Structures are given as C-alpha cells and as structure tokens.
C-alpha cells in the first residue's frame, strides 16, 4: 500500500524528548515565579546599606541566563533524544531487515536478538519462531508438491501409453483397453481427491461441531469389514463415548484411513486390528492398533510423510495413494490435536489420536 511520506519514529521520539525537557524547564521557571519572584516588590527598595533589587531588576538579570539554559536544554534534548531513540529502535531495525529478507524468500535468516527478556526480545523470539515454522511448512509443501506432481504424472503417462498402443494396433481388444483405462483413471481420481482433502485440512476451512469418535470407529469398521475378512484380519471395535469438536467428514476420513492402513499393512495371517476410544478431561482419544512385523523407531517417524515409508518410495499405482497417514496428520493438526505413532512390542503399530473434547 502506497502511503504519504512522514516523519520517522526516531525523529518523533527525539522531538518528544526535547519537548519534554522544554516543558520541564518551563514548569521549573513557573514554580520560581509562583513561589519566589511574585513576592518581591516590583521596584528596588532603599535600605541603610544600599538598595535591594526589585522584581524587574531580577527579571532583567535572570532572563538571559534562562534563555541560555532553555537553549541548552533544547540542544541536549535533541542530541540525547536522537541517541536514545536510535538505541531503543535498534532491535526494530534488525526486525525490519529480517522481514525484508524473509519477503525475498530467505526464511533461514534469524534475528537472534541478544540481551535480557523485554518487549523487543519477546517480539524477536516470536518472529524467529514464526520464520522457523514458515520454513518448515514451506519445505514440507515443496516436497509434497514435487511428490504429488510425480505421482499424478504416473497415471497420465500410463493412459498416454495405452492410447498410443491402441492407436498403433487398431485390431487390439478395446474392451481390455477400456478396463485398464478405467482402472488407471480411478487411481488418478483417488489420488486427486486425497490431495484435495489434504489441502482442505491444511487450510482448516471447515465447520466444527461435536462428533462422537466411537460412532465414527464403528462406521469405519463396518465399511472396511469386508476388506478385513478378505485378508483374514480380525477387526475389533470397543471403547467409551468420546465426543470431540471438529468436522464429522474429516474425522470420519481420519478414522477410516487409520483402520484401512491397519488392515492393509497387517502382514500376519492371523492378524488383528483393535480400535478403541476413550474420554479424558478435555480430550477425546482414538487408538488404532494392529499386529504385524516389528517396526524400527526410525521407520515409524517417517510413516506420516507423503508418498514415503522410510527410505522406500510408495508406488501409488500398486494400491493405495500413499497419503493415508499424511492426511491423518493434517486433519489432527487442523483440529488442534496430537498424533502419536509407536511400534508395539509384539510387532505392529499403535496410533493414538488425541483431540480437544467438545464442551
């Protein structure tokens, strides 16, 4: 926004300091006049030893000294005010420089203001924390955008290849081609919908209302029960009423993703998935556990990364879209909750979602 030029804050503070000194000097002179000079006779008084100066004589003698004193106070106020204002505003200049560097895209710079904690130090520390969060969020978004563009290119490339093959071979089976194109298109739609859902959760553009996590757990289990039976996985849902404050659609997606991942990544023939809910003071808790192989803690920390699991890149054209736990993480964060992943002693994964409870 274009603004009209004005006085700098340093100059305003300098003029304020000088003005206060001048006002203080004028008040001091007013006190001298009110309590001393007003009681002195206007004319000189003759005495035995000579004359006692009158008020007019004192004023004539005192006026030049007063003028020089006020001029000295003015110069002292301007010089001292300029110096003090510069010292006081030095942290703001550092903040301004950091803000301009951040505006150019350099988010790695930090103010790192020295000294004891005061208003400027708190502002600088808050600014540094904001830059750190922005840098981390921007890196995550860049990495996610690169991964998403790569994954979206895969079904498009497959579609193009299938169409080229069909074009070069007019005698090819069109029914098989349509089925394969439909499969590839379905995968692309699922990935696009997952990306949109993740973006919606990150933007927190949703209404909040009381949601019972136990009902969502039962609904997700009922939806995924055929998948669990197909894989020979025992699915158990239990727990108390746990009412959280959030979006029913997003929390249902969160619960469904957790249960789906627990079923799909359960590699034991007699595996089991257990979903429980609990209510704590001010919190609603959802726990999803599954059996399986033992997981390295270093691997567990990467499970919420989009399209990645440890050092292995997830292929979205081989089932799943690689965004299940990434979506869960974004939904939990958008609701102001916490997500905890830990490997189970007997193998498998334990996921704990803690959300603010509805009042």
N, C-alpha and C positions, 0 to 999 in steps of 0.2 A: 504494500500500500504506500503510495506517494504521500509524504507529509511535508508541510512547510518547515523550513529550517528554523531552529530555535536555539536558545542558549543551552550550553552543555550543563550537565548536572554538576560538574566540578566548578564551573563559573557560578552557578546558582548557589552552591554551598559556600563558595568564597564570599559572595556578596552578602549572604546571610550572616556569616561570621563577622564580617566587617560591620554590618548593620547592627548586630547585637552589641558590639563593642561601642559603637557610637551612641546607641540608646543608653547603654550602661553609663557612659561618661556624661550624657545629658542628664540622667537621673541623679548622678552624684552632684552635679552643679545645682540642680533644682533643690537637693537636700541642703546644700551650703546656703543657698539663697533663703530657703524657707526657715532655717533654724539659726542662721548667723547674721547675714547681711541685712535682713529685714528689721532687725532690732538696733542697727547702727543708724544714728542721725544722718540725714542727707548731707548737711553742711558740717564743715570742720568746727571743732569746739576748742575755744581758747582756754588754756589752763595756766597755772602758775609757771610750769616749766616749759611751756610752748603750746603747740596745737595738737589735738587728737584728730587724725584723718577722718573725714566723713565717708558716708557710703559711696558718694560719687568718686571720691579720690581712690577708694579701694577698688571700685569697678574699673577705673581707668588704668590702675596699676595691674589689676588681675586679668583684664581682658586679653592682652597679648599672650600671656602665659597660657590662658585657657585655649586660645586659638591654636597655639603650637602643640599643646597637649592633645587636642582633638585631631589635629592633622597627623600627629604621631600614632594615635590610636587607629586612625583610618588606614594608614600605611601598614601598621602592624597587623591589623585585621585582614587586609588584602593579601599580604605576603604569607602570614601564618595560615590564613584560611585556605589559600591556594595549595600550600604544602600539606596541610592536614587533610584536605579533600582528596588530594592525589593519593595519599597513603590509605585513606579509607576506601577509595574506589579502585584500588589496585586489584583486589580479587574479582571485581566485576569486569575489569578489562581482560583478565585471564579467562573468565567465563565467556565473554563475548568472542575472544579469539577461538576458544574451543567450539563454540556454537557455529562460527563461520566455517571452521574446518569440518565439522560434522555435516554442515549444509552442502559441502562439496563431495560428501561421500566417505570421508575419513572418520570412521567410527571407532578406530583403535586408539585415538588420542584421549588422554585423561587429564583433568585439571590437576588433581593431586595437590590440593591446597594444604600448605603447612600451617602450623600453629595450633592453638587450643580451639576447642569447640565453641563456636559462636554462630550467629545467623548466617554469615558468609560461608563458614566451614560446612554447616549443615546443607546449605544450598549447593555448594560444590560437590559434597559427597553424594547428594541426591542426583545431581547431574551426571556424575560418574557412574552411578548405579543404573541410571536410565540409559546411558550410552552402552554399558555392558549388556543390558537386556536387548537393546535395539540391535547391537552387533550380533548377538547370539541368535535372535529371531531372524535377522536378515540372512545370516549364514544358513540357518535351517530352511528358510524359504527358497534360497538359491539352490541348495542341494535338492530340495523337494521338487522344484520346478525342473531341474535338469533330469532327475529320475522320472518324473511324470511325463516329460516330453519324450524321453526314451521309451517308456512303456507304451505310450499312446501311439508311437510310431510303429511298434511291432505289429498290432492287428492291421494297421493300414498297409504296411508292407506285405503282409500275408494276403490281404484282399487283392492288392495290385498284382501279386504273383499269380494268384488263382485266375484272375481275369485275363492276364496275358497268356497263361497256358490254355484257357478256354478259347481265346481268340486265335491262337496258333493251331489249335486242334478242333475244328468245327464238329468233328464226329464224337467228341467227348461226351460223357454222361452228364447231362445238365442237372439231373436230379441230385447226384452226388455233389456237384458243384454248388447247388443251392443250399444243400445241407451244411456243407463246410463253410460257405459264406455266412449262413445264419449263425453257426457256432462262433465264428470269429467276430461277427457283429455283436452278438450277445456279450462276449467278453469285453469288447470296446465300450458297450453301454454300461456294463457293470463298473468298469474302471472309471468312466466319466462320472457316473453317479457317486462313486466313492470320493472322487476328487471334489465334487460339488458339496458333498456332505462335510468333508473335512474343512473346506473353505467356510461353510456356514458356521461350523463350530468355532473356528478361529475368530470369526468376526463377532461372535456372540449375538447374532441377530435372531433372537428367539424369545418368546414369552415364557415366563416361569409360573408354575403352579404346583401344588402338592401332588407328588407322584409316589405311589407305593411300590417299592422295589421288589417286594415279594410277589406281587401280581405280575410285574414285568418278567421276573425269573420264571414263573410258571408259564407265561405266554411264550417266552423264548424256548423253553424246554419242550413245550407242546409242538412248536413249529419244527424243531430240529430233532424230534424223537425218531422219525423215520431214518434220518441220516445216522443217528446213533445205533439203531437196531441193525442197519445195513452193515455197519462196521463192527458189530458185536460189542458196543460200548454200553455199559450200564450208566444210566443218567438218573441222578437223584437230586431232588429239589426239596429243601426244608428251610425252616427259619421263622423268625417273627416278622410282624408287620414293621416295615422300615420306610417311613414317609420322608422323602427328600423334596427339595424345592428345585424344580427345573423344568425342562422341556420333556413331555412324555415321549415324543417321537425320537429325540436324540438319546434319551436314556434307554428306550427300548432297543435302539440300534446298538448302543454300548453293550447292553446285556446280551443281545443276540451275537454280536461279534465275539465276546468272551466265551460264550458257550460253544459257538461254532469252532473257534480256534482250539478250545479244549478237546473237542471231538476229533477234529481233523488231525491234530498233531499228537494224538494218543496212539502210540505205536505198539501197544501191548494187545495181544489177542483177547485177554480177559480184562481189558482196561475199564476204567470207571471215571466218571465226571461227577463232581459233587458241587452243587450250588446252594449257598446258604445266605441268609440275610439276617441282620441284627440291627437293633436300635440302641444308640448310646445317647447320653445327654448332649444335645445339639448336633448329633451326627446320625447319618443313616449309612449302613455298611453293607456292601455286597462282596461276597467271597466266592471265587470260582477256582476249583482245584481239579487237576487231572493227573492220572498216573502216566508213566512213561519212563524214558531213559533219564539218567542223571544229567543235569544241566550245569555247565560251567558258569559260575557267577559273572565272569566277564561276558559270556554269551547272553545271559539274562539281561544285562544292561543295554543291549542293542536291539532287543525284541521290539521296542516301540519305534524304531527308525523305519521310515517308509521304504518299502521295496528291499529291505536288507534284513538278514538274520545272521548276526556275527559277521564273518568275513565273506559270507556267501550271499550272492545277489539272488533274490527271489524271482523266478520266471513267472510272470503273470499269465502266460499262455499255457501254463500247466496246472491250472486250477488255482482259484483264489486271485485276489488282485493285489496282494502284498501291502494292504493298507489297514488291515483289521485292527491291530493294536495301536497303530498310529492314529486312527480315528478315535479309538477309546481314549488315548492320551489327550487328544484335543478336546473331546467332549468333557472329560473330567476337569481339565484346566479351565474350560469356559464356564463350568459350574462352580468354580472356586473350591474344588475338592482335591484329593490326593490319590495317586495311583502307585501302588507298591507291588513289585514283582519279585518273587523269591523262588529259588529251586527247593523242592521238597526233599527231605532226607531219603525217602524211599524211591525217589525218582519222580519226574514230572514237574509241574509248575503250579504255584499258588499266586493268584492275583487278588489283591484286596483294593476295592474302591471305596473311598470314604467321601461322602458328600454332605453339605450342610443340610440339617433337618429342617423340615417345614415347621413353623411355629403353630 
